[in-house]
C-alpha cells in the first residue's frame, strides 16, 4: 500500500511541476499580445494623423493637386494595410493560442488539483507526509501508529496480615500479586518492603519491623538488607511469622489426607494446597494423591486409561472427571 501511495504522489508532483513550467510561456504570450496590440494601435493613430495633415494641405492646393494627393493617400493606405494585415493575423493567432493554452492549462490544473486533494485526504488516513510514506516503504517501524496498550487493571489493596502463622503464606502471595499489577508504583525492593510493612496490621509482625522504619531515610547503600532486598525480607519474615518447618508439616498432613466420603474436587483442592509447600516431583505427588483417592475413582482410571497421566494437574483433572461420572451413574441407578 505504501509503495502505491508513494508512486501516485510522485506522479502527481511531476504533473504539478509540468503545469508550473507552462505558466511562464502563458505569461510570455499574454505580454506579446499586449505589445502587438499597442503597436497596431499606434500605427492606426499615426496613419490617421498623416491623413489629417494631408487633408489640411489639400484644402489650400489646386484641384489637380488634390486629386493626386487623394490617389497617393489611397495607395499609401493600401500599402500600410498590406503590411499591417500579416501582423494583425499573427496577433490573432498568438491570442487564440494563448487563450487555448490558458484554458487547457486551467482545466488540467483544476483536475490535478482535485486529484491531489483527494489523494491527500485518503493518504492522511494512514500516513501524514511524504516522508512517512518513504519511511513506510523502507519498512520503518516508526511510521506505524503506536499499538494501543490495554488499560491497566486497578488492583485492590491487599488485606492486612492477621498475625496468624498459617495466614502468612496467603498474605505474602497477595502482596506479590499486587506488586505485579503495579510495577511502576513499586519499582524498587525498598518500595515493596515499605508498602508490605504498612499492611502488616497492628500485631507482632509490624512491631518487629518498626525498628527499621527510620532506616528508610538513609541512602540505599547504608540501609540494612532487611529493607533493601525484598527476597531477603520475605525469607526472614516467613521464618519468623510463618509456619515453622512448613514443608515437614505439609508432608505429614499430606500422607494422612484421604478423600473419605467427600468429593474428589474437595479432596484435590486440599491436596494441592498442601503440595504447594513440598518440593516433590510430580510422580511422587501423584503417588501420594492416589493413596488418599476414592478407590472407585482410582479403579476407573486404571481400567479406562491405557496410559495414565504423569503430570499432577492432568491426573487430578482426570480423577475429578471420573468422580463426576460416578456421581451421575449413582443418581440414575
matplotlib code that plots the C-alpha trace (Angstrom):
import matplotlib.pyplot as plt

x = [0.0, 2.8, 4.6, 1.4, 0.7, 4.3, 4.3, 1.0, 2.2, 5.4, 3.5, 1.1, 4.0, 5.6, 2.4, 2.1, 5.7, 4.9, 2.0, 4.1, 6.6, 3.8, 2.9, 5.9, 5.0, 1.4, 2.7, 5.0, 2.1, 0.0, 2.7, 3.4, -0.3, -0.4, 2.8, 1.4, -2.0, -0.3, 1.9, -1.1, -2.9, 0.0, 0.2, -3.5, -3.0, -0.1, -1.9, -4.9, -2.6, -0.9, -4.3, -5.3, -2.1, -2.6, -6.2, -5.1, -2.6, -5.1, -7.5, -5.0, -3.8, -5.1, -7.8, -5.4, -3.1, -6.0, -6.7, -3.0, -2.9, -6.0, -4.6, -1.3, -3.1, -5.2, -2.1, -0.3, -3.3, -3.4, 0.4, 0.1, -2.9, -1.0, 1.9, -0.2, -2.6, 0.0, 0.8, -2.9, -3.2, -0.1, -1.6, -4.9, -3.2, -1.0, -4.0, -6.1, -3.2, -2.7, -6.3, -6.5, -3.3, -4.6, -7.9, -6.3, -3.8, -6.5, -8.6, -5.6, -4.5, -8.1, -8.3, -4.8, -5.5, -8.8, -7.0, -4.2, -6.5, -8.5, -5.2, -4.2, -7.5, -7.0, -3.4, -3.8, -5.8, -2.7, 0.3, 0.8, 3.5, 5.6, 8.5, 6.2, 5.4, 9.0, 9.8, 7.0, 8.4, 11.7, 9.9, 10.5, 8.6, 8.5, 5.8, 3.2, 0.8, 1.6, 0.0, -2.8, -2.0, -4.9, -5.9, -4.2, -6.5, -6.7, -5.5, -7.4, -5.2, -4.3, -5.9, -3.7, -1.8, -3.9, -0.8, -1.5, 1.3, -0.8, -2.0, 1.5, 1.8, -1.5, -0.7, 2.6, 1.1, -1.5, 1.3, 3.2, 0.1, -0.4, 3.2, 3.0, -0.1, 1.6, 5.1, 5.6, 4.3, 6.6, 9.6, 12.3, 12.6, 12.6, 9.2, 7.8, 9.1, 7.8, 4.3, 4.3, 5.2, 2.2, -0.1, 1.2, -1.5, -1.2, 0.5, 3.9, 5.0, 4.6, 6.2, 9.1, 9.6, 9.2, 12.8, 13.7, 11.4, 13.9, 16.5, 14.4, 15.7, 19.3, 20.9, 20.3, 23.8, 23.6, 20.3, 20.2, 19.4, 16.1, 14.7, 16.5, 16.3, 12.7, 13.6, 15.7, 12.8, 10.3, 12.6, 13.2, 9.5, 8.4, 10.8, 9.7, 5.9, 5.1, 4.6, 7.8, 9.0, 6.0, 7.3, 7.6, 4.1, 2.7, 4.3, 2.8, -0.6, -0.4, 0.4, -2.6, -5.1, -7.8, -10.9, -13.3, -16.9, -16.3, -16.0, -12.8, -12.9, -12.7, -10.0, -8.0, -8.2, -6.9, -4.2, -2.9, -2.8, -0.5, 1.5, 2.5, 4.7, 6.5, 9.4, 8.4, 8.3, 5.0, 5.4, 5.9, 2.9, 0.7, 1.7, 0.6, -2.6, -3.6, -3.2, -5.9, -8.1, -11.5, -10.8, -13.7, -12.2, -8.7, -10.1, -11.8, -8.6, -6.5, -9.1, -10.1, -6.7, -4.2, -1.5, -2.1, -1.0, 2.4, 1.5, -0.1, -2.6, -3.7, -4.1, -6.2, -8.4, -9.0, -9.9, -12.4, -14.0, -14.4, -15.8, -18.5, -19.4, -19.7, -21.9, -24.2, -24.4, -25.4, -28.2, -29.7, -29.3]
y = [0.0, 2.4, 1.7, 2.5, 5.7, 6.9, 6.3, 8.1, 11.1, 11.3, 11.2, 13.9, 16.1, 15.7, 16.8, 19.8, 20.7, 20.5, 22.8, 25.3, 25.2, 26.1, 29.2, 31.4, 30.6, 31.7, 34.9, 35.5, 35.0, 37.5, 40.1, 39.8, 40.2, 43.4, 44.6, 43.8, 45.3, 48.5, 48.6, 48.3, 50.9, 53.3, 52.6, 53.4, 56.6, 57.6, 56.9, 58.9, 61.8, 61.6, 61.7, 64.8, 66.6, 65.7, 66.9, 70.2, 70.7, 69.6, 72.4, 75.0, 73.2, 73.4, 70.9, 68.7, 68.6, 67.4, 64.5, 63.5, 63.7, 61.5, 58.9, 58.9, 58.6, 55.7, 53.9, 54.6, 53.3, 50.1, 49.6, 50.1, 47.8, 45.1, 45.4, 45.5, 42.7, 39.9, 41.5, 41.5, 37.9, 36.9, 38.8, 36.9, 33.5, 34.2, 35.4, 32.3, 30.0, 31.7, 31.5, 27.9, 27.1, 29.0, 27.2, 23.8, 24.5, 25.7, 22.6, 20.3, 22.3, 22.1, 18.3, 17.6, 19.8, 17.9, 14.6, 15.8, 17.0, 13.7, 11.8, 13.9, 13.1, 9.4, 9.2, 11.2, 8.3, 6.2, 8.5, 12.1, 13.2, 12.0, 11.3, 9.0, 7.2, 6.9, 5.6, 3.1, 1.9, 1.2, -0.8, 1.7, 0.7, 4.4, 5.3, 2.9, 4.2, 3.1, 0.0, 0.6, -0.6, -2.1, -0.2, -1.4, -3.2, -1.3, -3.7, -3.7, -3.2, -6.5, -7.3, -6.7, -9.6, -11.3, -12.1, -15.8, -18.0, -20.1, -16.9, -15.6, -17.5, -16.3, -12.7, -12.5, -14.2, -11.4, -8.8, -10.3, -10.2, -6.6, -5.6, -7.5, -5.4, -2.1, -2.3, 1.4, 2.3, -0.2, -0.4, -1.0, -3.6, -0.8, 0.4, -3.1, -3.7, -0.3, -1.0, -4.5, -3.1, -0.8, -3.9, -5.9, -4.6, -4.0, -7.2, -8.7, -8.6, -4.8, -4.2, -6.4, -4.1, -0.8, -0.6, -0.5, 2.4, 5.1, 3.4, 4.2, 7.8, 6.6, 6.3, 2.9, 1.7, 2.3, 0.5, -3.0, -5.9, -6.3, -3.2, -3.1, -6.8, -7.9, -11.6, -11.4, -9.7, -12.4, -15.2, -13.7, -12.9, -16.3, -17.9, -15.5, -15.2, -18.1, -21.8, -23.3, -26.2, -25.8, -28.5, -31.1, -30.2, -30.4, -33.8, -35.2, -33.8, -35.0, -38.6, -38.6, -36.9, -39.1, -38.3, -40.1, -39.5, -36.1, -35.2, -35.7, -31.9, -31.0, -33.6, -32.3, -28.7, -29.6, -31.8, -29.1, -26.6, -28.9, -30.0, -26.3, -26.4, -29.6, -29.8, -33.2, -34.0, -34.8, -38.7, -38.5, -36.2, -38.4, -41.4, -39.6, -38.4, -41.9, -43.2, -40.9, -41.0, -42.8, -46.4, -46.4, -43.4, -44.9, -48.2, -46.4, -44.6, -47.8, -49.6, -47.0, -45.2, -47.2, -44.7, -42.7, -39.0, -38.2, -34.6, -33.9, -31.4, -33.7, -36.6, -34.7, -33.3, -36.9, -38.0, -35.2, -36.1, -39.8, -38.9, -36.7, -39.6, -42.0, -39.5, -39.3, -43.1, -43.4, -40.9, -42.8, -46.3]
z = [0.0, 0.9, -2.5, -4.5, -2.5, -2.9, -6.6, -7.0, -5.0, -7.1, -10.4, -9.2, -8.1, -11.6, -13.2, -11.0, -11.8, -15.6, -15.2, -13.3, -16.2, -18.7, -16.7, -17.9, -21.5, -21.0, -19.4, -22.4, -24.9, -23.0, -22.8, -26.6, -27.4, -25.4, -27.2, -30.7, -29.9, -28.7, -31.8, -34.2, -32.2, -32.6, -36.4, -36.8, -34.8, -37.0, -40.2, -39.0, -38.1, -41.5, -43.3, -41.3, -42.3, -46.0, -45.9, -44.4, -47.3, -49.9, -48.9, -49.9, -53.1, -56.7, -57.8, -59.7, -56.7, -54.6, -56.9, -56.9, -53.2, -52.8, -55.0, -53.1, -49.8, -51.1, -52.3, -49.0, -47.0, -49.1, -48.7, -44.9, -44.7, -46.6, -44.1, -41.1, -42.1, -41.5, -38.2, -37.2, -38.2, -36.2, -33.2, -33.5, -33.8, -30.8, -28.8, -29.8, -29.0, -25.7, -24.7, -25.7, -23.8, -20.8, -20.9, -21.3, -18.5, -16.2, -16.9, -16.3, -13.2, -11.7, -12.5, -11.0, -8.0, -7.3, -7.7, -5.5, -2.7, -2.9, -2.6, 0.4, 2.2, 1.5, 2.4, 5.6, 7.0, 7.1, 6.5, 7.3, 4.9, 2.0, 4.4, 6.3, 3.0, 2.2, 5.7, 5.4, 2.1, 3.8, 6.5, 9.3, 12.3, 13.5, 10.9, 12.2, 14.7, 18.2, 19.3, 21.8, 25.3, 27.1, 30.2, 33.5, 35.9, 39.2, 41.8, 45.1, 48.2, 49.8, 53.2, 56.3, 57.8, 60.5, 62.6, 62.4, 61.2, 58.8, 57.1, 56.3, 53.1, 51.7, 52.8, 51.0, 47.9, 47.7, 48.1, 45.2, 43.0, 43.9, 43.1, 39.8, 38.9, 39.9, 38.6, 38.1, 41.6, 43.3, 41.1, 43.8, 46.5, 49.2, 47.8, 48.1, 51.6, 52.8, 51.5, 52.9, 56.3, 56.1, 55.5, 58.5, 60.7, 64.5, 65.5, 66.3, 62.7, 62.4, 65.8, 64.6, 61.6, 63.4, 64.3, 60.5, 59.6, 60.4, 58.2, 55.0, 55.3, 54.8, 51.4, 49.8, 50.3, 54.0, 54.6, 56.1, 53.8, 55.6, 53.9, 50.6, 49.5, 49.1, 48.7, 51.9, 53.7, 52.7, 53.7, 57.2, 57.7, 56.7, 59.2, 61.9, 61.4, 59.1, 59.9, 61.1, 59.1, 56.7, 54.3, 57.1, 58.4, 54.9, 54.3, 57.4, 56.6, 53.0, 53.9, 56.3, 53.9, 52.4, 50.3, 52.6, 51.7, 50.2, 46.5, 44.5, 43.8, 47.6, 48.2, 45.2, 46.4, 49.9, 48.4, 46.1, 48.9, 51.0, 48.0, 47.2, 50.3, 49.4, 46.9, 45.5, 41.8, 40.1, 40.2, 44.0, 44.4, 42.2, 44.3, 47.5, 45.8, 44.7, 48.3, 49.6, 46.4, 46.4, 45.4, 42.8, 41.0, 41.2, 39.7, 36.8, 36.0, 35.9, 33.8, 31.2, 30.8, 28.8, 29.8, 33.0, 33.0, 34.5, 35.2, 38.5, 37.2, 34.3, 36.7, 39.2, 36.4, 35.2, 38.7, 39.1, 35.7, 36.7, 40.1, 38.4, 36.1, 39.0, 40.8, 37.7, 37.5, 41.1, 40.6, 37.6, 39.2]

ax = plt.figure().add_subplot(projection="3d")
ax.plot(x, y, z, "-o")
ax.set_aspect("equal")
plt.show()
